[in-house]
């Protein structure tokens, strides 16, 4: 494939990645989330069940014990107890269960007795009291006081009649407050256990996710690298396929696609080469008969004035067309050399203004073209190719535009982009033919017949030498050819540098071969410059060539080092 | 009026060039192959050789080298392809100039005249002595003889003309374009490789090497100059 047709590598294929959007990160995050949800869910359920179980059991035990103790103490109590008997009752009950830390409270009407001074009414909620005094059943409630939880049991004392059918409230209510230290400890242990299980589970999940991500991402990354290599033109890129999963399938189909692509590109290349070689061969074959014809045209030119009317006209016609055909074949050969990458640059440091003036005068255009060519702008170019470039542009302007045709030269800093932006920012009607220098061969002429040279940049003519700042890598020169004609049709603008492109049928028969501007563009590209066509706002076309002034600066420096060995 | 030996294998081209050159007033002898051309050389004693590079049998380049071994005969090569490689190789083989097919008889005639003029009309010498000596190098401007360490150096016409042009103004820098115009009578935008190839050949004949140059200095970025000893 020719470098020209190929995109210059993957351009901005990777958009800036937002944090947390990478596949690996997402994979790890989901794994951790799933692990957290499952371990926390399991833990929570287990905890809830275990806690309920533990508390239920201790509650039942406490209530039964309390009921039993009360059952043994009550018979010794008068039917209408007084303060002292109440006091005795609570103290006895509390003493029976000192170990469990029982505190007992008894109320009868307005009387109340407590086993411990602190066992106040803090733990006894009004709803509990109400429930105890209004219903003939045992009531319990868990109450949190500060950081500990206590179980409060309310037990109304009832009488039953002999038949055990009705129960009547005696008015005596007993309350028990039990700290639930053991239960609390159980629950705390449960929480700790869940915690201890969750953190390793999460870590394990993260590690597993990372490992898995690596496994999944390796082929994905290989695939990405391979597509990028393909995009840069390495069509022989293939992946090594391992395993039989979906990613392996994907890699396999990538390889198939790449192979198919390589095959069709190779086929296209073969066809392109064949077509190109055909053009070159045709031009070459045309050369031999043309060589014979060209050699004798001058004979015909000399004889024409001596001939009769029609014969003279015919002879003149043949002569002119031979010249035209010769130019066409020359141009075709030139284009073929560009296509084959065989065009070479023979660089020389020249004064551009002088070179451009010579181009005009050699073709007798000096009087027709208005010039603005400041002296002293030197550049490293191929003088012959520059001549072709300028001659084609000026010739084109003279043929298709209207006078005055102007030719201007000026230096520009900061590259062709800068030149363009300062000149025609925001101009829609222009077309640029961008240069590329990849496939061109260059010969460094100055370095070839190396003799005793002067490396200090000074020279006897007193003009700027290679060490001059104008030769810096960022220096460019702009050559503009403008005319005052109707300009170039907007539809034609993108095609002016195409081969054999004729803007209108009226131009179909012109002096040029139809390859002039295409050759111009190729020559400019060979120099690493660019050329573009645009219409001026006040009418007329303008063709601009931007050339680097100091091509091959590095090799120049090498040559300088070598030259230093010579005697002065 | 000069005697031209034309070696060209294609019938039509040979006849046409023959006809064209005769019309320009040259005496032309043609040969189909290199071997035939070399054979004819002794009896015909041409002033200039016009040589097609693409020949059956002995290649044009070999003919050129063979001619150069013994004579100063100006050689103009005709390249069919105009390929850069051909041109460079032809010039290094000792050709004085080249033209690219197809070429008009008038253009070829101009080249022939230029190459013949090169040594016939020496550079104006002014008050210079007839024989100059620059170190080991002795240049006889009138006799057109160059000697080095007393040994005569066999130079082709273009080489001699280049040396005479450069040495006429020692110290002055000539750009390649100037030399093209002065020595080859090409246009300003001609092929500067002619100059470089010729300088290379001249240096090697004068016994100069890359590391030990003596007379012809490269002024990087500008051209060449003759350094007077």
Interface residues (C-beta under 8 A of the other chain):
Chain A: X284 X287 X288 X289 X290 X291 X292 X293 X294 X295 X296 X297 X298 X299 X302 X326 X329 X330 X333 X337 X342 X343 X344 X346 X348 X349 X350 X355 X358 X359 X362 X378 X380 X383 X384 X386 X387 X445 X446 X448 X449 X450 X451 X452 X453 X454 X455 X459 X460 X461 X465 X466 X556 X559 X560 X563 X565 X566
Chain B: X10 X12 X13 X15 X16 X17 X19 X20 X23 X24 X80 X81 X82 X83 X84 X100 X101 X102 X103 X104 X105 X106 X108 X171 X172 X173 X175 X176 X177 X187 X188 X189 X190 X191 X192 X193 X196 X199 X200 X203 X208 X210 X211 X213 X214 X216 X217 X218 X219 X220 X221 X222 X224 X225 X227
